Amino acid sequence: MITRLYCDRIRNALTSNGGESTWSTLRVCLDDEQETVNPPEKKLRYNESERTDKFKVNVNGNVQEGNQWSVVPTQLEKGGRKERTGYNLFIVKNTTVSPADLPPMARRNISWVKSLTHRVFIRSQEAEAEVTQQAEIYTNLMDSLANALYNNLCKMIEDEEIDLFETPIRVDTFPKSIAEGVCRSLQRHAHARASINTNNDQYQPHSTIDDTDAFTGPLHLTKSQSRAAYTISIIESTPQKEYMFGIQTKDENWSKMNSRMNDNDSAKEVLIQAADPMGKDLQKCESHAPVSRAYYKLKQVFQDQRSFLEDCVAAGGSGLDLGSSPGGWVQNLHENGLTRILSIDPGILAERVEKLDGVKHFRKDFTSNESIEEMASFAPFSVCVCDASADASEVFSKVVSTFEKVSESLQNGNRRLLTIPSTVVVTVKCPYKTAGSLERMLGKIYEDLPNVIQSILQSMKVDSSEVTAKYTMLHLMANSGSERTVVIRFQNA
């Protein structure tokens, strides 16, 4: 169960095949006489929800589907930001990443995780049945499901040589309305099996059935997650009457998985030690403690492209952070091996960040002439980042214009703007009105990226060899709902 704002990000993380398929490529040939850009063959398009080879699980008749995943929305509230609140049930088949291994910012937004290992299809005529017959049909459905559950539970318990009737078991269902029916059917099956196997002590009935209380019977059913030795998880899909279920031990369900979700262990891993408006620490903290939430944006980018980043750092250029206050991204640049970093922002940098070796903070707008001169003295750059508080329609034009001016000031020297390889990371911040308007705005930004990259390349001093630019637009775990982060990689072809 995932918070609605994080559903697309966690979906992509769990179904990613390594990330390379999300990158578009521009092959750019530059020489003294011509400059050409060969765009991707396919029309540029940005659609976060687009997938093929759908894994169809039509739960409650209202589902988004994709490549072996489906999202089951819970009830939506109407109007603007309300539509983005609440939780969605997310079902994924054959995950490439365990939810327990996701970044802590992602795990904080997962309410719970269950492992579903079995699928049961039960034919039903409930829709056409008379009202008087529907109760009987429902009971038969629950009995069929309980039979499959009980058989698998018995096998699991027997393999571990545990007394089935003394083992606390918790039953989790979606929707919750089927929980009572499932529990009652499980008790009936357990009682019937126990009565048949009277010669086996393990299957002696320990109590009678009470049809008014689903928890009364031979099985020790509990609502407590901490007491349950086993947890049975069940998802019902309609109208096919398909059930998916899984059985997990307490260790599998809690210690290795759900204890790392929500605000349990994950909250402790998202450490933010902010500074006051003068850059002083608000409380005593380690010098490397992240100074802002933005720190986790760049951290995820660098973790995901670790090998390429190491190549960029090895190229020997400086690091550049445009719009850097209070310094979360500067901390990332420093932690990842850049020994010379220029930070530009009219605002104050946190003192513990400004004191880092090799960091210089220049308190000007990064488009000013003074900033241009300062950048020229630090060039070339191997990693350039920008998380400035600027509108999405302005940020790239400001960055490109700044790069062009820095390059012009380098005309008489032997240095160039960027090393090869190098990477540029820019966060775009869109005003949120509706989901549709946000999608259109992001699509326009993505379509304009080849022109942005071409302008950057034209401002670079490179020889006549071929240069390849790869780019992607990511919805990082630490991005807000209307933010995206663009990553551009420049490398030799």
N, C-alpha and C positions, 0 to 999 in steps of 0.2 A: 504494500500500500504506500503510494508515493504522493507527496504534496504536488498539487496540480502545476505549480510553477516550475517544478523540476522534472516533470515527466519526460519531456523530450530529451533532456540532457542525460538522465539516467538510462533511458532507453538506448541512446546512442552508445553510451559507455559499455552497457552490457552486451550489445550486439555488434560491437566494432570488430572488424577483422584486421586491426592493426593501424587503421587510420589513413593509409595511403589512398584509398578510394575516394576520400573526401577532398583530396588536393586537385586543383586544376593547374595546368601547365601552360606557360607562355614561353615559346622559344624565340629568343630575341637575338638578331644578328646586328652588330654595330660595327661600322667602319667609317672612314672619313667621308665617304660619298653618299651612303644611304643608311637609313635606320628603318628597319621593318619589324613588325610584330606579327607573329603567326598565332592567332588565337586558337583555342580548342575547336575541334571539328563540330562538336555539338553546341547548340545554342545555349548560352549561359543562362542558368536558371538556379534560383535558390529556393528550395522547398524543404523545410525541415521535417515535414511529416510524410514525404514521399518514399515509399518502399515497394518492392515487388515480391513475388513468391509468398503470398500471404498465408499466415498461420491463422485459420479462422476459428475463433472462439466467440460466438455471438452471445454474450451474457447480457440479460435484461434488455435485449433488443437495441442497444445503443453503444456501438463499439467503433473504435478506430483500430485499423488493422495494418500490419506491415510484415516485414521479412521475419517470419517466425515469432511475431509478437502481437499482442493485442492490448489495448488500453480500454478499461471499462470505467467510464465516468460515473462518479457519484452524483447526487442531485445538485444541479447548478443553481446559483442565485443569479438574478438578472441584473444587468447594468454594470458597465465599465469594469473596474478593478474587482468587483465581487465575483465576476466570472472566472477569475484566476485563483480564487481561494479554495480551500478544501483539499480533498484527496481523490486520487484515481487508483483503481485496482489495475495493476500492470502484470500481465502474464507473458512470459518469454520462454521459448523452447530452445534448449541447447545453448545456454549462455557461454560466451567466450571468457567472461570475467565473473568471478564470484562477487555478489553484493558486499561481502565482508571485506573485499580488497579495494573497494571504491574509495576515493578521497573522503576525508572526514566531512567536508562541506556537503558532499552528496549523501552520506549516511545519516547526517542530521535530519535530512528531509525524507527519510524512509521510515514509515510508522512500524511496519513489520514485514518479515520475509518468511515464506514457507516453501519447502521443497515438495513439488508434486511429481510423483513417479509413475502413477497409474492413471489410465483413462477407462471409463466404463460408459457404454452407450446403452440406454434403456428405452425401448420403444414404448410410446405412450399415446393413448387416444384421449387424453384428458381434455383437450380443447373441444372435442366433439361430444364428450360424454354429458349425460344428464347430471344436474346438480347433485342428485342423490347418490350418483355413482362416483363422483369426484373424490370423496373422502376415501373410499375403498381403493381407488386407483392410486391415490397419493400414498396410502399405507403400503401398497404393493411395491411402489417405486422405492420407498425407504427400505423395505425389506430386501429388495434386490441389491441396493447399494450396501446395506449393512452386511449382507452375505459376503460380498467382495471384500469389504473392510475387515470383517472378522477373520476370513481365511488368511489374509496377508498379516494381520496382527498376530494370529496364532503362530504362523511360521516364524515371524520375527522373534517372538517371545521364546519359542521352543529352541531356536538356534542359540539363544543365550541362556537356556536352562533356568528360566525365571517363572515363578508361579503367576499365571495370568490373572487369577482372581485376587491376588494380593498386590498387584502393580497399579499405582495411581496413573490414570490416563485422562488426558484433557482432549476435548473435541472442539476444534475451531472450524467454523463454516462461513462461507460467503454465498448467499446472504445469510444473516444470522437467523432468519425465520425458519430455516430447515434444521437448526441445531437440535431442537427438542425431538423432532421426528427421527433424526439419525440416532440420537442417544437411546431413545425408547426401543428402536429396532435392534440396536446392538445388544441391549439387555435381553430382549426376547431370544435372539440367536444364541447368546451365551447360555441362557437358561436351558434352551432346548438341547444344545450340545452337551451341557453338563448332565442333563437327565439321561441322555443316550449313553454317555460314557461313565456309567456308575461304577465300573470296575477300576477306573483310573482316578486316583486321589486328586490329581490336578484338575479334573473336570467335575468334581462334586459341587452341586449348587450350594452357594454360601448364603443365599437369601432368596426370597420370593420376588415376583414381579409386581410392581405397583404402577398401574396405567396412568395414575394421576401425577406421578413423579418420575421423570426420566432418569434421575440419578439413583433410584432405588433398584437394586438387582444384583446379580452375581458379580458384575464388573465394578471395579472401584473407580468411578468417574469423578473427576474433580474439576472445578473451575479455576483452580490455582495453577498458574504457570510455574511457580517456584516449587510446588509439591509434585507436579506431574513428572513421572519417569519417562513417559512417552506422550507425544502430541500427535493427534490425527488431524490433518488439515484437509478440508474439502471445499472445492469450488463447484457450484452448479451453473450450468449454462442452459438457457432455454431459447427457443422451444424444442431443441433437439433432445433434451434430457440427457445431456452428456455430463458426466461427473469426472473431475480430476481430483485425485487425492494422493497424499503421501503420509508416511509415518516416520517421525524423527525421535531420536532419543533426546533426553534433556540436554545433553552436551551439544548435540548437533543443532538443536532448536535455539538454545539460549547462549551457552558459553561461546560457541564458535560463530554464531550468527546474530541473533536479535539483541544480545547485550552490546553489540557494536553499532546498533541503529539508534535512530531518534536522538534524544539528549542523554544517552547513557555514556559509553566510552567515547563516542565521537565528539561530544561537546568538549571534553577535556583536551582533545587533539586540536581543536580550532582555537588557538591562543592568539589573542589580540591585546597588546599593551599600548594604548593610545598615549599621545603626548598632549599637553595643553597648548593653547594658541601661541605661546612663546617658545614652544619646542621642548619644554621640560617634561620629564616623565611624570605621569599622574600618580604612579606608585612605583616602588622599587621593583626592578625587573632585570632580567639578563640583557646584555647588550644586543644580542641577536634576536630578541623577542619581536615578532611581527608588529609593526606600528599601525597597520590598518588592515581592513578586510581585503583591500585591493591586492595585498601581498599574495594572497592565494590564487589570484587570477594568473599572474605571471609564473608562479610556482608550478601550476598545472601545465602551462604551455611548455616550460622548460623540461618538466618530467616527461612529457609526451614526445618531445623531439630531442632527447638527451644526446644522441650521437651527433646530430647535425650541429647542435649548440657547441659541443666540444670542438668540432672543426672550426666554427666561427671564432671561438676564443683563441684557438691555436693560430689563427690568421694574424693575431697580434694587434688588432685595432682597439680603439677605446669603446666604452659603453656610453650611451646617450639616453637620458630620460627627459622627455619634454612634458612639462606640466607635472612635476614630480612630487610636490608637497602632499602629504607629510613624509613620504620616503619609502613606502612599501616596496615599490618596484626597484628603487636604488638598492635596497637590501638584497633583493633577488640577484641583481647584476653582480653585486659584490660576492655573494655566496657561491656564484657559479664561475668564479675564477677571473673576472675582469679586474685588472689591477689599476686601471685609470678610468674614472667615471665622471662625466659631466652631468650635473643635475641643474635643470633650468625651470624656475617657477617664481612668480612674484611672492608667493607665500613662503612661510618658514619651513625648513626641514627639521625634523625631530633631532635634538642634539646628539642622541646616540647614533643616529644615522650619519649626520654630518661629520662625526668624529671617526668614521670608518676610514681605514687607510686607502689613499688613492681617490677619495671622493672630493669633488669641488662643487659647491652649490652657488649658482649665479642667480641672484634675485632680480630677474627681469622677465618680461613677457618673451616667450621664445621667438616671436616674430620681429623683435626689435633689432636695430642695427648693431647694438652692443652685443646682443646674444649671437648674432651672425658671426661677428668677429671672434667671440669666444669659442664658438663651435669650430671655426676654421683653424684655431690654434690646437684643438684636440683631434682633428681629423687625421687619418681615416677612422671610421667607426665600424666595428664588427657586429654590434648589437645596438639597434635603435628602438626605443619603446616610447609609447605615448598613451597615457590614461588621463589626459587633460579633461577638465569639465567644459567641454565644448559640444555644441550641437552636431549631430551626425553629418549634416549637410555642410558643415564648415571645417571639421577636423582634418579631412584629407587635403582640402585646398590649402589650409595653413601649413600642413606638414610638407606638401610638395613645393609650395612657394618658398618655404624656409630652406629646403634642400637645394633648390635652384640658386638661391642667393649665396649659400655657403659654397657651392660649387664654383660660382663666378669669382668669389674671393680667393679661390684656390687655383685660378687659371695660371698664375705666374709661378707657381710652385710645382714640386714633383709629387705632391700628395693628392690623393683623390678622396671623394666623399665617403665611399664605402669600400671595404675589403671584399674580395671574393674568396671564400663564401662569406655571406653576411645574412642577417635576418632583421626584419622590421616587424614590430608588433604594435598594433593600434586598436584601442577600444573605441567603438562607435556607440553613442548614447542617443537613443531615439525617444521622442515623446510618445507615451502610450495613450492612445484613444480607444481603439478597438483592436482585436486580434487581426482583423482583416487589414486595417491601415498599417499595423506594424509589419505584417508580412509583405505588403506592397513596398514599404519603405526599405526593408532589408533586401528585397529583390532588386530594387533600383541601385542600392549601394553595391551589391554583388555584381551587377551588370557593368557598373562603372569602374570596377577594379582593374581591368586590363588597361584602361586609359591612365589610371593613377600609376600603375606599375611602369607603363611606358614613359611617363613623365619623369619618374624617379631614375629610370635607366638612362634617359637622355641627359640627366644632370650628373651622371657618374663618369669618371675618367677611366675608360677601359680601352684595351687594344682591340684589334679587329677580330679577335677570337669570339666564338659563340658563347653567349650567356643564357642560361635557363632560369626562368623565374617560376616558382611554384607558389600557390596561394590557397588559402582556405579561410572560411569564416566559421568561428566556433562559438557555441553557447557554453561558456565555461561554468563550472559549478559555482564560482564566486561572482559571476555576472548577475546583474539584476534581470528581471523578466524582459526588459526592453533594451538590454545591452547585448552586443556581440563583440567578439575580439577577432580581428583580422591578423593573420600571420602570413608574412611574405618571406620566402627564402630565395636568395640569389646564389647561384653556383655555376661553375663551369659546366658546359654541356658534356 
